[in-house]
């Protein structure tokens, strides 16, 4: 079945009358093995409650004051308990359809954090897979809806490329979040091809400019113009 799926994935890149004959590949076999190990690790972390959040401060440039924190996913090492970055799991989770479960766990942890720390404001990233799938973003809405007392301190981030790929579903998701009192941010703005018309149609609160436009601001006049003005 895995080999048939590989051939199908390649065939979909061809014109409608194209076809692919499966050929063994050591690289693909290694990738399958890695994906299987990562999938097992993700499921075990979810079952054993080993995912945690780390918090990166977001600072206002003019005052230097922390205005909110971005929640970042971490996982506890099975042996030492040390918190390590889980970024390597996300691409595999997206490919295998497990990222929806991770998104749900992250939202639940963020809501619990906001209840425990009444002064905190958090932002968190939701994958494009979840944001554009009504069956799954509906689950996130169901988690957030009973917690309106903290929603004003919660911002959900979606990437620009996701927002563009499924505009109708993205707008619906954003509107549902706004109705619950959540803020919404577009992440990596400028990395894709968002027009001002697209931006107008998305009722977001924050635009996070892609890092390529923020580097060397002191020396780069073009980036100063795009980022500041």
PyMOL CGO cylinders between C-alpha atoms (Angstrom):
from pymol import cmd
from pymol.cgo import CYLINDER

trace = [
    CYLINDER, 0.00, 0.00, 0.00, 2.85, 2.37, 0.84, 0.3, 1, 1, 1, 1, 1, 1,
    CYLINDER, 2.85, 2.37, 0.84, 4.44, 1.72, -2.56, 0.3, 1, 1, 1, 1, 1, 1,
    CYLINDER, 4.44, 1.72, -2.56, 1.13, 2.30, -4.33, 0.3, 1, 1, 1, 1, 1, 1,
    CYLINDER, 1.13, 2.30, -4.33, 0.71, 5.60, -2.44, 0.3, 1, 1, 1, 1, 1, 1,
    CYLINDER, 0.71, 5.60, -2.44, 4.22, 6.67, -3.50, 0.3, 1, 1, 1, 1, 1, 1,
    CYLINDER, 4.22, 6.67, -3.50, 3.49, 5.93, -7.16, 0.3, 1, 1, 1, 1, 1, 1,
    CYLINDER, 3.49, 5.93, -7.16, 0.14, 7.73, -6.91, 0.3, 1, 1, 1, 1, 1, 1,
    CYLINDER, 0.14, 7.73, -6.91, 1.78, 10.82, -5.38, 0.3, 1, 1, 1, 1, 1, 1,
    CYLINDER, 1.78, 10.82, -5.38, 4.28, 10.97, -8.26, 0.3, 1, 1, 1, 1, 1, 1,
    CYLINDER, 4.28, 10.97, -8.26, 1.58, 10.36, -10.88, 0.3, 1, 1, 1, 1, 1, 1,
    CYLINDER, 1.58, 10.36, -10.88, -0.49, 13.28, -9.58, 0.3, 1, 1, 1, 1, 1, 1,
    CYLINDER, -0.49, 13.28, -9.58, 2.34, 15.63, -10.58, 0.3, 1, 1, 1, 1, 1, 1,
    CYLINDER, 2.34, 15.63, -10.58, 1.93, 14.57, -14.23, 0.3, 1, 1, 1, 1, 1, 1,
    CYLINDER, 1.93, 14.57, -14.23, -0.74, 15.54, -16.79, 0.3, 1, 1, 1, 1, 1, 1,
    CYLINDER, -0.74, 15.54, -16.79, -4.08, 13.75, -16.44, 0.3, 1, 1, 1, 1, 1, 1,
    CYLINDER, -4.08, 13.75, -16.44, -3.08, 10.94, -18.84, 0.3, 1, 1, 1, 1, 1, 1,
    CYLINDER, -3.08, 10.94, -18.84, 0.29, 10.34, -17.15, 0.3, 1, 1, 1, 1, 1, 1,
    CYLINDER, 0.29, 10.34, -17.15, 1.24, 7.24, -15.19, 0.3, 1, 1, 1, 1, 1, 1,
    CYLINDER, 1.24, 7.24, -15.19, 4.07, 6.01, -12.99, 0.3, 1, 1, 1, 1, 1, 1,
    CYLINDER, 4.07, 6.01, -12.99, 5.48, 2.52, -12.62, 0.3, 1, 1, 1, 1, 1, 1,
    CYLINDER, 5.48, 2.52, -12.62, 6.75, 2.00, -9.09, 0.3, 1, 1, 1, 1, 1, 1,
    CYLINDER, 6.75, 2.00, -9.09, 10.50, 1.53, -8.77, 0.3, 1, 1, 1, 1, 1, 1,
    CYLINDER, 10.50, 1.53, -8.77, 12.22, 0.66, -5.50, 0.3, 1, 1, 1, 1, 1, 1,
    CYLINDER, 12.22, 0.66, -5.50, 14.20, 3.50, -3.94, 0.3, 1, 1, 1, 1, 1, 1,
    CYLINDER, 14.20, 3.50, -3.94, 16.46, 3.25, -0.92, 0.3, 1, 1, 1, 1, 1, 1,
    CYLINDER, 16.46, 3.25, -0.92, 15.90, 6.95, -0.24, 0.3, 1, 1, 1, 1, 1, 1,
    CYLINDER, 15.90, 6.95, -0.24, 12.12, 6.51, -0.14, 0.3, 1, 1, 1, 1, 1, 1,
    CYLINDER, 12.12, 6.51, -0.14, 12.47, 3.39, 1.99, 0.3, 1, 1, 1, 1, 1, 1,
    CYLINDER, 12.47, 3.39, 1.99, 14.57, 5.36, 4.48, 0.3, 1, 1, 1, 1, 1, 1,
    CYLINDER, 14.57, 5.36, 4.48, 12.01, 8.17, 4.43, 0.3, 1, 1, 1, 1, 1, 1,
    CYLINDER, 12.01, 8.17, 4.43, 9.18, 5.70, 5.13, 0.3, 1, 1, 1, 1, 1, 1,
    CYLINDER, 9.18, 5.70, 5.13, 11.12, 4.28, 8.05, 0.3, 1, 1, 1, 1, 1, 1,
    CYLINDER, 11.12, 4.28, 8.05, 11.79, 7.76, 9.46, 0.3, 1, 1, 1, 1, 1, 1,
    CYLINDER, 11.79, 7.76, 9.46, 8.13, 8.74, 9.05, 0.3, 1, 1, 1, 1, 1, 1,
    CYLINDER, 8.13, 8.74, 9.05, 7.03, 5.58, 10.86, 0.3, 1, 1, 1, 1, 1, 1,
    CYLINDER, 7.03, 5.58, 10.86, 9.36, 6.32, 13.79, 0.3, 1, 1, 1, 1, 1, 1,
    CYLINDER, 9.36, 6.32, 13.79, 8.21, 9.95, 13.97, 0.3, 1, 1, 1, 1, 1, 1,
    CYLINDER, 8.21, 9.95, 13.97, 4.55, 8.90, 13.83, 0.3, 1, 1, 1, 1, 1, 1,
    CYLINDER, 4.55, 8.90, 13.83, 5.11, 6.49, 16.72, 0.3, 1, 1, 1, 1, 1, 1,
    CYLINDER, 5.11, 6.49, 16.72, 6.86, 9.24, 18.68, 0.3, 1, 1, 1, 1, 1, 1,
    CYLINDER, 6.86, 9.24, 18.68, 4.04, 11.72, 18.07, 0.3, 1, 1, 1, 1, 1, 1,
    CYLINDER, 4.04, 11.72, 18.07, 1.32, 9.29, 19.13, 0.3, 1, 1, 1, 1, 1, 1,
    CYLINDER, 1.32, 9.29, 19.13, 3.26, 8.29, 22.27, 0.3, 1, 1, 1, 1, 1, 1,
    CYLINDER, 3.26, 8.29, 22.27, 3.82, 11.94, 23.22, 0.3, 1, 1, 1, 1, 1, 1,
    CYLINDER, 3.82, 11.94, 23.22, 0.10, 12.60, 22.86, 0.3, 1, 1, 1, 1, 1, 1,
    CYLINDER, 0.10, 12.60, 22.86, -0.89, 9.53, 24.85, 0.3, 1, 1, 1, 1, 1, 1,
    CYLINDER, -0.89, 9.53, 24.85, 1.70, 10.12, 27.57, 0.3, 1, 1, 1, 1, 1, 1,
    CYLINDER, 1.70, 10.12, 27.57, 1.07, 13.87, 27.75, 0.3, 1, 1, 1, 1, 1, 1,
    CYLINDER, 1.07, 13.87, 27.75, 4.70, 14.71, 26.98, 0.3, 1, 1, 1, 1, 1, 1,
    CYLINDER, 4.70, 14.71, 26.98, 4.03, 17.75, 24.79, 0.3, 1, 1, 1, 1, 1, 1,
    CYLINDER, 4.03, 17.75, 24.79, 4.60, 21.08, 26.52, 0.3, 1, 1, 1, 1, 1, 1,
    CYLINDER, 4.60, 21.08, 26.52, 4.63, 24.76, 25.59, 0.3, 1, 1, 1, 1, 1, 1,
    CYLINDER, 4.63, 24.76, 25.59, 7.59, 27.11, 25.71, 0.3, 1, 1, 1, 1, 1, 1,
    CYLINDER, 7.59, 27.11, 25.71, 6.95, 30.85, 25.64, 0.3, 1, 1, 1, 1, 1, 1,
    CYLINDER, 6.95, 30.85, 25.64, 8.85, 33.37, 23.53, 0.3, 1, 1, 1, 1, 1, 1,
    CYLINDER, 8.85, 33.37, 23.53, 8.27, 37.03, 24.43, 0.3, 1, 1, 1, 1, 1, 1,
    CYLINDER, 8.27, 37.03, 24.43, 7.00, 39.45, 21.78, 0.3, 1, 1, 1, 1, 1, 1,
    CYLINDER, 7.00, 39.45, 21.78, 8.35, 42.92, 22.52, 0.3, 1, 1, 1, 1, 1, 1,
    CYLINDER, 8.35, 42.92, 22.52, 7.04, 46.32, 21.47, 0.3, 1, 1, 1, 1, 1, 1,
    CYLINDER, 7.04, 46.32, 21.47, 9.87, 48.07, 19.63, 0.3, 1, 1, 1, 1, 1, 1,
    CYLINDER, 9.87, 48.07, 19.63, 9.18, 51.59, 20.95, 0.3, 1, 1, 1, 1, 1, 1,
    CYLINDER, 9.18, 51.59, 20.95, 8.89, 50.74, 24.64, 0.3, 1, 1, 1, 1, 1, 1,
    CYLINDER, 8.89, 50.74, 24.64, 10.75, 47.45, 25.00, 0.3, 1, 1, 1, 1, 1, 1,
    CYLINDER, 10.75, 47.45, 25.00, 7.77, 46.08, 26.92, 0.3, 1, 1, 1, 1, 1, 1,
    CYLINDER, 7.77, 46.08, 26.92, 6.61, 42.49, 26.51, 0.3, 1, 1, 1, 1, 1, 1,
    CYLINDER, 6.61, 42.49, 26.51, 3.08, 42.61, 25.08, 0.3, 1, 1, 1, 1, 1, 1,
    CYLINDER, 3.08, 42.61, 25.08, 2.45, 38.87, 24.68, 0.3, 1, 1, 1, 1, 1, 1,
    CYLINDER, 2.45, 38.87, 24.68, 4.21, 35.53, 24.37, 0.3, 1, 1, 1, 1, 1, 1,
    CYLINDER, 4.21, 35.53, 24.37, 4.24, 33.12, 21.44, 0.3, 1, 1, 1, 1, 1, 1,
    CYLINDER, 4.24, 33.12, 21.44, 3.57, 29.52, 22.46, 0.3, 1, 1, 1, 1, 1, 1,
    CYLINDER, 3.57, 29.52, 22.46, 6.07, 27.09, 20.93, 0.3, 1, 1, 1, 1, 1, 1,
    CYLINDER, 6.07, 27.09, 20.93, 5.74, 23.31, 20.99, 0.3, 1, 1, 1, 1, 1, 1,
    CYLINDER, 5.74, 23.31, 20.99, 8.23, 21.25, 22.99, 0.3, 1, 1, 1, 1, 1, 1,
    CYLINDER, 8.23, 21.25, 22.99, 8.34, 17.57, 23.87, 0.3, 1, 1, 1, 1, 1, 1,
    CYLINDER, 8.34, 17.57, 23.87, 9.66, 15.86, 26.96, 0.3, 1, 1, 1, 1, 1, 1,
    CYLINDER, 9.66, 15.86, 26.96, 12.49, 13.40, 26.42, 0.3, 1, 1, 1, 1, 1, 1,
    CYLINDER, 12.49, 13.40, 26.42, 11.25, 9.93, 27.34, 0.3, 1, 1, 1, 1, 1, 1,
    CYLINDER, 11.25, 9.93, 27.34, 14.33, 9.14, 29.43, 0.3, 1, 1, 1, 1, 1, 1,
    CYLINDER, 14.33, 9.14, 29.43, 15.60, 12.42, 30.88, 0.3, 1, 1, 1, 1, 1, 1,
    CYLINDER, 15.60, 12.42, 30.88, 12.39, 14.46, 30.81, 0.3, 1, 1, 1, 1, 1, 1,
    CYLINDER, 12.39, 14.46, 30.81, 14.34, 17.35, 29.23, 0.3, 1, 1, 1, 1, 1, 1,
    CYLINDER, 14.34, 17.35, 29.23, 12.27, 19.65, 27.05, 0.3, 1, 1, 1, 1, 1, 1,
    CYLINDER, 12.27, 19.65, 27.05, 13.42, 19.61, 23.42, 0.3, 1, 1, 1, 1, 1, 1,
    CYLINDER, 13.42, 19.61, 23.42, 12.14, 21.35, 20.28, 0.3, 1, 1, 1, 1, 1, 1,
    CYLINDER, 12.14, 21.35, 20.28, 9.51, 19.40, 18.36, 0.3, 1, 1, 1, 1, 1, 1,
    CYLINDER, 9.51, 19.40, 18.36, 9.85, 21.26, 15.07, 0.3, 1, 1, 1, 1, 1, 1,
    CYLINDER, 9.85, 21.26, 15.07, 11.24, 18.17, 13.32, 0.3, 1, 1, 1, 1, 1, 1,
    CYLINDER, 11.24, 18.17, 13.32, 7.97, 16.35, 13.95, 0.3, 1, 1, 1, 1, 1, 1,
    CYLINDER, 7.97, 16.35, 13.95, 5.65, 18.93, 12.37, 0.3, 1, 1, 1, 1, 1, 1,
    CYLINDER, 5.65, 18.93, 12.37, 6.42, 18.26, 8.66, 0.3, 1, 1, 1, 1, 1, 1,
    CYLINDER, 6.42, 18.26, 8.66, 5.95, 14.53, 9.24, 0.3, 1, 1, 1, 1, 1, 1,
    CYLINDER, 5.95, 14.53, 9.24, 2.79, 15.15, 11.28, 0.3, 1, 1, 1, 1, 1, 1,
    CYLINDER, 2.79, 15.15, 11.28, 1.38, 17.25, 8.42, 0.3, 1, 1, 1, 1, 1, 1,
    CYLINDER, 1.38, 17.25, 8.42, 2.24, 14.59, 5.87, 0.3, 1, 1, 1, 1, 1, 1,
    CYLINDER, 2.24, 14.59, 5.87, 0.65, 11.80, 7.90, 0.3, 1, 1, 1, 1, 1, 1,
    CYLINDER, 0.65, 11.80, 7.90, -2.40, 13.77, 9.04, 0.3, 1, 1, 1, 1, 1, 1,
    CYLINDER, -2.40, 13.77, 9.04, -1.37, 13.79, 12.71, 0.3, 1, 1, 1, 1, 1, 1,
    CYLINDER, -1.37, 13.79, 12.71, -0.84, 17.54, 12.91, 0.3, 1, 1, 1, 1, 1, 1,
    CYLINDER, -0.84, 17.54, 12.91, -4.54, 18.05, 13.61, 0.3, 1, 1, 1, 1, 1, 1,
    CYLINDER, -4.54, 18.05, 13.61, -4.16, 16.14, 16.87, 0.3, 1, 1, 1, 1, 1, 1,
    CYLINDER, -4.16, 16.14, 16.87, -1.12, 18.25, 17.78, 0.3, 1, 1, 1, 1, 1, 1,
    CYLINDER, -1.12, 18.25, 17.78, -3.01, 21.49, 17.02, 0.3, 1, 1, 1, 1, 1, 1,
    CYLINDER, -3.01, 21.49, 17.02, -5.84, 20.37, 19.27, 0.3, 1, 1, 1, 1, 1, 1,
    CYLINDER, -5.84, 20.37, 19.27, -3.41, 19.57, 22.10, 0.3, 1, 1, 1, 1, 1, 1,
    CYLINDER, -3.41, 19.57, 22.10, -1.63, 22.93, 21.71, 0.3, 1, 1, 1, 1, 1, 1,
    CYLINDER, -1.63, 22.93, 21.71, -4.91, 24.88, 21.88, 0.3, 1, 1, 1, 1, 1, 1,
    CYLINDER, -4.91, 24.88, 21.88, -5.95, 22.96, 25.00, 0.3, 1, 1, 1, 1, 1, 1,
    CYLINDER, -5.95, 22.96, 25.00, -2.59, 23.70, 26.68, 0.3, 1, 1, 1, 1, 1, 1,
    CYLINDER, -2.59, 23.70, 26.68, -2.79, 27.38, 25.73, 0.3, 1, 1, 1, 1, 1, 1,
    CYLINDER, -2.79, 27.38, 25.73, -6.30, 27.72, 27.15, 0.3, 1, 1, 1, 1, 1, 1,
    CYLINDER, -6.30, 27.72, 27.15, -5.16, 26.08, 30.40, 0.3, 1, 1, 1, 1, 1, 1,
    CYLINDER, -5.16, 26.08, 30.40, -2.17, 28.46, 30.59, 0.3, 1, 1, 1, 1, 1, 1,
    CYLINDER, -2.17, 28.46, 30.59, -4.38, 31.52, 30.15, 0.3, 1, 1, 1, 1, 1, 1,
    CYLINDER, -4.38, 31.52, 30.15, -6.62, 30.32, 32.98, 0.3, 1, 1, 1, 1, 1, 1,
    CYLINDER, -6.62, 30.32, 32.98, -3.60, 29.72, 35.24, 0.3, 1, 1, 1, 1, 1, 1,
    CYLINDER, -3.60, 29.72, 35.24, -1.95, 33.07, 34.44, 0.3, 1, 1, 1, 1, 1, 1,
    CYLINDER, -1.95, 33.07, 34.44, -4.62, 35.82, 34.26, 0.3, 1, 1, 1, 1, 1, 1,
    CYLINDER, -4.62, 35.82, 34.26, -2.09, 38.46, 33.15, 0.3, 1, 1, 1, 1, 1, 1,
    CYLINDER, -2.09, 38.46, 33.15, -0.75, 36.40, 30.24, 0.3, 1, 1, 1, 1, 1, 1,
    CYLINDER, -0.75, 36.40, 30.24, -1.53, 36.94, 26.56, 0.3, 1, 1, 1, 1, 1, 1,
    CYLINDER, -1.53, 36.94, 26.56, -0.57, 34.20, 24.11, 0.3, 1, 1, 1, 1, 1, 1,
    CYLINDER, -0.57, 34.20, 24.11, -0.31, 33.62, 20.39, 0.3, 1, 1, 1, 1, 1, 1,
    CYLINDER, -0.31, 33.62, 20.39, -0.02, 30.19, 18.79, 0.3, 1, 1, 1, 1, 1, 1,
    CYLINDER, -0.02, 30.19, 18.79, 0.32, 28.79, 15.31, 0.3, 1, 1, 1, 1, 1, 1,
    CYLINDER, 0.32, 28.79, 15.31, -2.32, 26.58, 13.76, 0.3, 1, 1, 1, 1, 1, 1,
    CYLINDER, -2.32, 26.58, 13.76, -1.30, 24.42, 10.81, 0.3, 1, 1, 1, 1, 1, 1,
    CYLINDER, -1.30, 24.42, 10.81, -2.77, 25.00, 7.39, 0.3, 1, 1, 1, 1, 1, 1,
    CYLINDER, -2.77, 25.00, 7.39, -4.13, 21.46, 7.42, 0.3, 1, 1, 1, 1, 1, 1,
    CYLINDER, -4.13, 21.46, 7.42, -6.33, 22.31, 10.40, 0.3, 1, 1, 1, 1, 1, 1,
    CYLINDER, -6.33, 22.31, 10.40, -7.17, 25.90, 9.46, 0.3, 1, 1, 1, 1, 1, 1,
    CYLINDER, -7.17, 25.90, 9.46, -8.62, 24.94, 6.08, 0.3, 1, 1, 1, 1, 1, 1,
    CYLINDER, -8.62, 24.94, 6.08, -10.45, 21.77, 7.17, 0.3, 1, 1, 1, 1, 1, 1,
    CYLINDER, -10.45, 21.77, 7.17, -13.93, 22.62, 8.52, 0.3, 1, 1, 1, 1, 1, 1,
    CYLINDER, -13.93, 22.62, 8.52, -14.21, 19.25, 10.26, 0.3, 1, 1, 1, 1, 1, 1,
    CYLINDER, -14.21, 19.25, 10.26, -11.12, 19.96, 12.31, 0.3, 1, 1, 1, 1, 1, 1,
    CYLINDER, -11.12, 19.96, 12.31, -11.15, 23.72, 12.83, 0.3, 1, 1, 1, 1, 1, 1,
    CYLINDER, -11.15, 23.72, 12.83, -14.66, 23.14, 14.12, 0.3, 1, 1, 1, 1, 1, 1,
    CYLINDER, -14.66, 23.14, 14.12, -13.10, 21.05, 16.89, 0.3, 1, 1, 1, 1, 1, 1,
    CYLINDER, -13.10, 21.05, 16.89, -10.79, 23.93, 17.81, 0.3, 1, 1, 1, 1, 1, 1,
    CYLINDER, -10.79, 23.93, 17.81, -13.76, 26.29, 17.90, 0.3, 1, 1, 1, 1, 1, 1,
    CYLINDER, -13.76, 26.29, 17.90, -15.54, 23.84, 20.24, 0.3, 1, 1, 1, 1, 1, 1,
    CYLINDER, -15.54, 23.84, 20.24, -12.52, 23.89, 22.58, 0.3, 1, 1, 1, 1, 1, 1,
    CYLINDER, -12.52, 23.89, 22.58, -12.24, 27.68, 22.59, 0.3, 1, 1, 1, 1, 1, 1,
    CYLINDER, -12.24, 27.68, 22.59, -15.96, 28.56, 22.76, 0.3, 1, 1, 1, 1, 1, 1,
    CYLINDER, -15.96, 28.56, 22.76, -16.55, 27.63, 26.44, 0.3, 1, 1, 1, 1, 1, 1,
    CYLINDER, -16.55, 27.63, 26.44, -13.56, 29.77, 27.47, 0.3, 1, 1, 1, 1, 1, 1,
    CYLINDER, -13.56, 29.77, 27.47, -14.68, 33.24, 26.39, 0.3, 1, 1, 1, 1, 1, 1,
    CYLINDER, -14.68, 33.24, 26.39, -13.24, 34.68, 29.60, 0.3, 1, 1, 1, 1, 1, 1,
    CYLINDER, -13.24, 34.68, 29.60, -9.73, 34.18, 28.19, 0.3, 1, 1, 1, 1, 1, 1,
    CYLINDER, -9.73, 34.18, 28.19, -10.25, 34.49, 24.44, 0.3, 1, 1, 1, 1, 1, 1,
    CYLINDER, -10.25, 34.49, 24.44, -9.39, 38.19, 24.39, 0.3, 1, 1, 1, 1, 1, 1,
    CYLINDER, -9.39, 38.19, 24.39, -5.88, 37.19, 25.45, 0.3, 1, 1, 1, 1, 1, 1,
    CYLINDER, -5.88, 37.19, 25.45, -5.49, 34.54, 22.73, 0.3, 1, 1, 1, 1, 1, 1,
    CYLINDER, -5.49, 34.54, 22.73, -4.22, 35.16, 19.19, 0.3, 1, 1, 1, 1, 1, 1,
    CYLINDER, -4.22, 35.16, 19.19, -4.28, 32.43, 16.54, 0.3, 1, 1, 1, 1, 1, 1,
    CYLINDER, -4.28, 32.43, 16.54, -1.64, 32.64, 13.80, 0.3, 1, 1, 1, 1, 1, 1,
    CYLINDER, -1.64, 32.64, 13.80, -1.99, 31.27, 10.28, 0.3, 1, 1, 1, 1, 1, 1,
    CYLINDER, -1.99, 31.27, 10.28, 0.66, 31.54, 7.59, 0.3, 1, 1, 1, 1, 1, 1,
    CYLINDER, 0.66, 31.54, 7.59, 0.18, 33.68, 4.53, 0.3, 1, 1, 1, 1, 1, 1,
    CYLINDER, 0.18, 33.68, 4.53, 0.55, 30.74, 2.13, 0.3, 1, 1, 1, 1, 1, 1,
    CYLINDER, 0.55, 30.74, 2.13, -2.23, 28.88, 3.95, 0.3, 1, 1, 1, 1, 1, 1,
    CYLINDER, -2.23, 28.88, 3.95, -4.50, 31.92, 3.92, 0.3, 1, 1, 1, 1, 1, 1,
    CYLINDER, -4.50, 31.92, 3.92, -4.14, 32.20, 0.17, 0.3, 1, 1, 1, 1, 1, 1,
    CYLINDER, -4.14, 32.20, 0.17, -4.54, 28.53, -0.69, 0.3, 1, 1, 1, 1, 1, 1,
    CYLINDER, -4.54, 28.53, -0.69, -8.09, 28.19, 0.65, 0.3, 1, 1, 1, 1, 1, 1,
    CYLINDER, -8.09, 28.19, 0.65, -9.41, 31.73, 1.00, 0.3, 1, 1, 1, 1, 1, 1,
    CYLINDER, -9.41, 31.73, 1.00, -13.07, 30.83, 1.56, 0.3, 1, 1, 1, 1, 1, 1,
    CYLINDER, -13.07, 30.83, 1.56, -12.34, 28.36, 4.36, 0.3, 1, 1, 1, 1, 1, 1,
    CYLINDER, -12.34, 28.36, 4.36, -9.68, 30.64, 5.87, 0.3, 1, 1, 1, 1, 1, 1,
    CYLINDER, -9.68, 30.64, 5.87, -12.11, 33.57, 6.01, 0.3, 1, 1, 1, 1, 1, 1,
    CYLINDER, -12.11, 33.57, 6.01, -14.70, 31.35, 7.67, 0.3, 1, 1, 1, 1, 1, 1,
    CYLINDER, -14.70, 31.35, 7.67, -12.18, 30.16, 10.25, 0.3, 1, 1, 1, 1, 1, 1,
    CYLINDER, -12.18, 30.16, 10.25, -10.98, 33.70, 10.96, 0.3, 1, 1, 1, 1, 1, 1,
    CYLINDER, -10.98, 33.70, 10.96, -14.53, 35.03, 11.33, 0.3, 1, 1, 1, 1, 1, 1,
    CYLINDER, -14.53, 35.03, 11.33, -15.41, 32.24, 13.78, 0.3, 1, 1, 1, 1, 1, 1,
    CYLINDER, -15.41, 32.24, 13.78, -12.35, 33.05, 15.88, 0.3, 1, 1, 1, 1, 1, 1,
    CYLINDER, -12.35, 33.05, 15.88, -13.10, 36.77, 15.86, 0.3, 1, 1, 1, 1, 1, 1,
    CYLINDER, -13.10, 36.77, 15.86, -16.68, 36.10, 16.97, 0.3, 1, 1, 1, 1, 1, 1,
    CYLINDER, -16.68, 36.10, 16.97, -15.29, 34.25, 20.01, 0.3, 1, 1, 1, 1, 1, 1,
    CYLINDER, -15.29, 34.25, 20.01, -13.10, 37.24, 20.87, 0.3, 1, 1, 1, 1, 1, 1,
    CYLINDER, -13.10, 37.24, 20.87, -9.77, 35.82, 19.69, 0.3, 1, 1, 1, 1, 1, 1,
    CYLINDER, -9.77, 35.82, 19.69, -7.20, 37.85, 17.81, 0.3, 1, 1, 1, 1, 1, 1,
    CYLINDER, -7.20, 37.85, 17.81, -5.94, 36.54, 14.46, 0.3, 1, 1, 1, 1, 1, 1,
    CYLINDER, -5.94, 36.54, 14.46, -2.50, 37.07, 12.93, 0.3, 1, 1, 1, 1, 1, 1,
    CYLINDER, -2.50, 37.07, 12.93, -1.07, 36.45, 9.49, 0.3, 1, 1, 1, 1, 1, 1,
    CYLINDER, -1.07, 36.45, 9.49, 2.39, 34.93, 9.92, 0.3, 1, 1, 1, 1, 1, 1,
    CYLINDER, 2.39, 34.93, 9.92, 5.26, 35.17, 7.37, 0.3, 1, 1, 1, 1, 1, 1,
    CYLINDER, 5.26, 35.17, 7.37, 3.54, 38.00, 5.50, 0.3, 1, 1, 1, 1, 1, 1,
    CYLINDER, 3.54, 38.00, 5.50, 5.49, 38.71, 2.30, 0.3, 1, 1, 1, 1, 1, 1,
    CYLINDER, 5.49, 38.71, 2.30, 6.70, 35.14, 1.86, 0.3, 1, 1, 1, 1, 1, 1,
    CYLINDER, 6.70, 35.14, 1.86, 3.82, 34.45, -0.54, 0.3, 1, 1, 1, 1, 1, 1,
    CYLINDER, 3.82, 34.45, -0.54, 1.83, 36.60, -2.92, 0.3, 1, 1, 1, 1, 1, 1,
    CYLINDER, 1.83, 36.60, -2.92, -0.82, 38.21, -0.80, 0.3, 1, 1, 1, 1, 1, 1,
    CYLINDER, -0.82, 38.21, -0.80, -2.37, 41.26, -2.45, 0.3, 1, 1, 1, 1, 1, 1,
    CYLINDER, -2.37, 41.26, -2.45, -3.93, 44.12, -0.51, 0.3, 1, 1, 1, 1, 1, 1,
    CYLINDER, -3.93, 44.12, -0.51, -7.28, 42.84, -1.73, 0.3, 1, 1, 1, 1, 1, 1,
    CYLINDER, -7.28, 42.84, -1.73, -6.63, 39.48, -0.06, 0.3, 1, 1, 1, 1, 1, 1,
    CYLINDER, -6.63, 39.48, -0.06, -5.51, 41.26, 3.07, 0.3, 1, 1, 1, 1, 1, 1,
    CYLINDER, -5.51, 41.26, 3.07, -8.65, 43.40, 3.09, 0.3, 1, 1, 1, 1, 1, 1,
    CYLINDER, -8.65, 43.40, 3.09, -10.82, 40.29, 2.89, 0.3, 1, 1, 1, 1, 1, 1,
    CYLINDER, -10.82, 40.29, 2.89, -9.15, 38.73, 5.92, 0.3, 1, 1, 1, 1, 1, 1,
    CYLINDER, -9.15, 38.73, 5.92, -10.24, 40.47, 9.15, 0.3, 1, 1, 1, 1, 1, 1,
    CYLINDER, -10.24, 40.47, 9.15, -6.94, 39.99, 11.00, 0.3, 1, 1, 1, 1, 1, 1,
    CYLINDER, -6.94, 39.99, 11.00, -5.53, 41.95, 13.94, 0.3, 1, 1, 1, 1, 1, 1,
    CYLINDER, -5.53, 41.95, 13.94, -1.79, 41.46, 13.42, 0.3, 1, 1, 1, 1, 1, 1,
    CYLINDER, -1.79, 41.46, 13.42, 0.49, 41.06, 10.43, 0.3, 1, 1, 1, 1, 1, 1,
    CYLINDER, 0.49, 41.06, 10.43, 3.82, 39.39, 11.18, 0.3, 1, 1, 1, 1, 1, 1,
    CYLINDER, 3.82, 39.39, 11.18, 6.24, 40.39, 8.44, 0.3, 1, 1, 1, 1, 1, 1,
    CYLINDER, 6.24, 40.39, 8.44, 8.43, 37.63, 6.99, 0.3, 1, 1, 1, 1, 1, 1,
    CYLINDER, 8.43, 37.63, 6.99, 11.96, 37.61, 8.39, 0.3, 1, 1, 1, 1, 1, 1,
    CYLINDER, 11.96, 37.61, 8.39, 13.52, 38.27, 4.98, 0.3, 1, 1, 1, 1, 1, 1,
    CYLINDER, 13.52, 38.27, 4.98, 12.10, 41.82, 5.15, 0.3, 1, 1, 1, 1, 1, 1,
    CYLINDER, 12.10, 41.82, 5.15, 13.28, 42.44, 8.72, 0.3, 1, 1, 1, 1, 1, 1,
    CYLINDER, 13.28, 42.44, 8.72, 16.95, 41.52, 8.47, 0.3, 1, 1, 1, 1, 1, 1,
    CYLINDER, 16.95, 41.52, 8.47, 19.61, 44.25, 8.51, 0.3, 1, 1, 1, 1, 1, 1,
    CYLINDER, 19.61, 44.25, 8.51, 17.00, 46.96, 8.97, 0.3, 1, 1, 1, 1, 1, 1,
    CYLINDER, 17.00, 46.96, 8.97, 19.65, 49.41, 10.11, 0.3, 1, 1, 1, 1, 1, 1,
    CYLINDER, 19.65, 49.41, 10.11, 21.59, 49.12, 6.85, 0.3, 1, 1, 1, 1, 1, 1,
    CYLINDER, 21.59, 49.12, 6.85, 18.96, 48.02, 4.30, 0.3, 1, 1, 1, 1, 1, 1,
    CYLINDER, 18.96, 48.02, 4.30, 16.90, 51.00, 3.13, 0.3, 1, 1, 1, 1, 1, 1,
    CYLINDER, 16.90, 51.00, 3.13, 14.58, 48.80, 1.02, 0.3, 1, 1, 1, 1, 1, 1,
    CYLINDER, 14.58, 48.80, 1.02, 13.67, 46.66, 4.02, 0.3, 1, 1, 1, 1, 1, 1,
    CYLINDER, 13.67, 46.66, 4.02, 13.21, 49.82, 6.11, 0.3, 1, 1, 1, 1, 1, 1,
    CYLINDER, 13.21, 49.82, 6.11, 10.71, 51.11, 3.56, 0.3, 1, 1, 1, 1, 1, 1,
    CYLINDER, 10.71, 51.11, 3.56, 8.75, 47.84, 3.33, 0.3, 1, 1, 1, 1, 1, 1,
    CYLINDER, 8.75, 47.84, 3.33, 8.75, 47.02, 7.05, 0.3, 1, 1, 1, 1, 1, 1,
    CYLINDER, 8.75, 47.02, 7.05, 8.31, 50.42, 8.64, 0.3, 1, 1, 1, 1, 1, 1,
    CYLINDER, 8.31, 50.42, 8.64, 6.07, 52.25, 6.22, 0.3, 1, 1, 1, 1, 1, 1,
]
cmd.load_cgo(trace, "trace")
